[in-house]
């Protein structure tokens, strides 16, 4: 079998397996964080969690497909391994980047909701009475 085809197959299988594993771990371990972000609304948190997993899969599977092409001649196993490592490295960077982007966005939402709650619950102080 051609080394390019073997490299393509290995890249696709490993990339999608890593994407599946990361999505599963994030879905499981991010549930508590999302409940906090959604002010304790477990149904909303679960719905958002599922939507995040779907988006995660779509973006990463699309990236894996678009990055499939190998532009150098694969003449021996050394080049095949180097190309596979380069491509898998790109996939891992995209997975990590997406993870951090999601965390940043969700943390902003969480902070905004906590500020709203504090503003509503904040009791009047003696200083407030003097300012009025």
C-alpha positions as CSV (number, residue, x, y, z in Angstrom):
1,X,0.0,0.0,0.0
2,X,1.2,3.5,-0.7
3,X,2.8,5.4,2.2
4,X,0.6,8.5,1.5
5,X,-2.6,6.5,1.8
6,X,-1.3,4.9,5.1
7,X,-0.4,8.4,6.4
8,X,-3.9,9.7,5.4
9,X,-5.6,6.8,7.1
10,X,-3.5,7.1,10.3
11,X,-4.0,10.9,10.4
12,X,-7.8,10.6,10.0
13,X,-8.2,7.8,12.5
14,X,-6.0,9.3,15.2
15,X,-7.4,12.9,14.7
16,X,-11.0,11.8,15.0
17,X,-10.3,9.5,17.9
18,X,-8.6,12.3,19.8
19,X,-11.4,14.7,18.9
20,X,-13.9,12.1,20.2
21,X,-12.0,11.6,23.4
22,X,-11.5,15.3,24.1
23,X,-15.2,16.1,23.3
24,X,-16.3,13.3,25.7
25,X,-14.0,14.5,28.5
26,X,-15.1,18.1,28.1
27,X,-18.7,17.2,28.0
28,X,-18.4,15.2,31.2
29,X,-16.1,17.5,33.2
30,X,-17.5,20.8,31.9
31,X,-21.1,20.0,33.1
32,X,-20.6,21.5,36.6
33,X,-18.9,24.6,35.2
34,X,-21.8,25.1,32.8
35,X,-24.4,24.7,35.6
36,X,-22.6,27.6,37.4
37,X,-22.5,29.7,34.2
38,X,-26.2,29.1,33.7
39,X,-27.1,30.1,37.3
40,X,-28.0,26.5,38.4
41,X,-30.3,25.8,35.4
42,X,-29.3,22.2,34.8
43,X,-31.5,21.8,31.7
44,X,-30.0,24.8,30.0
45,X,-26.5,23.8,31.0
46,X,-27.0,20.3,29.5
47,X,-28.5,21.8,26.3
48,X,-25.5,24.2,26.0
49,X,-23.1,21.3,26.7
50,X,-24.6,19.3,23.9
51,X,-24.5,22.2,21.5
52,X,-20.8,22.9,22.4
53,X,-20.0,19.2,21.7
54,X,-21.7,19.4,18.3
55,X,-19.9,22.6,17.4
56,X,-16.6,21.2,18.6
57,X,-17.1,18.1,16.4
58,X,-18.1,20.1,13.3
59,X,-15.2,22.5,13.5
60,X,-12.6,19.8,14.2
61,X,-13.9,17.3,11.7
62,X,-13.9,20.1,9.1
63,X,-10.4,21.1,10.0
64,X,-9.2,17.5,9.8
65,X,-10.8,17.1,6.4
66,X,-9.3,20.4,5.1
67,X,-5.9,19.7,6.4
68,X,-5.7,16.1,5.0
69,X,-3.6,17.0,1.9
70,X,0.1,16.2,2.1
71,X,2.1,18.6,-0.1
72,X,5.5,16.9,0.1
73,X,6.4,13.6,-1.6
74,X,6.2,10.7,1.0
75,X,9.0,8.5,-0.2
76,X,9.9,6.7,3.1
77,X,8.5,6.1,6.5
78,X,10.5,8.9,8.1
79,X,8.7,11.5,5.9
80,X,5.4,9.8,6.6
81,X,5.9,10.0,10.4
82,X,7.0,13.6,10.2
83,X,4.0,14.6,8.1
84,X,1.7,12.7,10.4
85,X,3.2,14.4,13.5
86,X,2.9,17.8,11.9
87,X,-0.7,17.2,11.0
88,X,-1.6,15.8,14.4
89,X,0.1,18.7,16.0
90,X,-2.1,21.1,14.1
91,X,-5.2,19.2,15.1
92,X,-4.1,19.3,18.8
93,X,-3.5,23.0,18.6
94,X,-6.9,23.6,17.1
95,X,-8.5,21.5,19.8
96,X,-6.7,23.4,22.5
97,X,-7.5,26.7,21.0
98,X,-11.1,25.9,20.8
99,X,-11.1,24.8,24.4
100,X,-9.6,28.0,25.6
101,X,-11.8,30.1,23.5
102,X,-14.9,28.4,24.9
103,X,-13.6,28.8,28.4
104,X,-13.0,32.5,27.9
105,X,-16.4,33.0,26.4
106,X,-18.2,31.0,29.1
107,X,-16.2,32.7,31.9
108,X,-17.3,36.1,30.6
109,X,-20.9,35.0,30.6
110,X,-20.5,33.6,34.1
111,X,-18.9,36.8,35.5
112,X,-21.6,38.9,33.9
113,X,-24.3,36.9,35.5
114,X,-22.6,37.0,38.9
115,X,-22.3,40.8,38.6
116,X,-26.0,41.0,37.8
117,X,-26.9,38.9,40.8
118,X,-24.7,41.0,43.1
119,X,-26.2,44.2,41.9
120,X,-29.7,42.9,42.5
121,X,-28.9,41.4,45.9
122,X,-26.6,44.2,47.1
123,X,-28.1,45.7,50.3
124,X,-28.2,49.5,50.7
125,X,-25.4,50.9,52.9
126,X,-25.1,54.0,55.1
127,X,-23.0,55.6,52.3
128,X,-25.9,55.1,49.9
129,X,-28.2,57.0,52.2
130,X,-25.8,59.9,52.4
131,X,-25.5,60.1,48.6
132,X,-29.3,60.2,48.1
